[in-house]
Each structure stands twice: as C-alpha cells, then as structure tokens.
Amino acid sequence: MSSQQKVISPYNASADCLKLEMGRRLQVVAGQALKNKLESGEVKVTNGRVDLGSELKVKRSANLRANNGKL
C-alpha cells in the first residue's frame, strides 16, 4: 500500500512564494533607502533610536486627539 499524501494546490504554493519574495525585496529596498538617508544626514541615529526629523512625523487630527484615538 502506498501512503496518502496531501496535495497542495500549485496556486496556493506559488502565492505563498510570491509573498515571501515580495517581502524579501521590500526589506532590501527599505534597508537601502534607510542607508542612503543616513549617509545624506536626512535621518540620524540618537541614543540607538532612529530620528526621522519633524518633517516625517504624522500630525494627528483634532478629532483623534479629542477622542484619545477612539472613533
């Protein structure tokens, strides 16, 4: 007797591979972008933390501040 094997859909397997590959590529690109910004001085590291500067901070709307972030 032969043992039963699980059949994996090739579409699911290829989608999972694509997700992993895209994640890897995005991580490489993000690392390179951060490296370039560190070299240019646009981003600085202070006390082991990355300081993005005030221009990259997100301003919260008045509605979110009044409701403590609850909608």
GINORVEN-V810389 format. One line per field, one symbol per residue. ss: DSSP state (H for helix, E for strand, C for the rest). psi: psi as a letter, one per 30 degrees, with the letter a starting at -180 (. if undefined). A space follows every 10 residues. Layout:
ss = ???
psi = ???
This chain:
ss = CCCCCCCCCH HHHHHHHHHH HHHHHHHHHH HHHHHHHHHH CCCEEECCEE ECCHHHCCCC CHHHHHCCCC C
psi = kllkkkkkkf eeeeeeeeee eeeeeeeeee eeeeeeeeef geklkkhgkk jflfffkkkk leeeeeghfk .
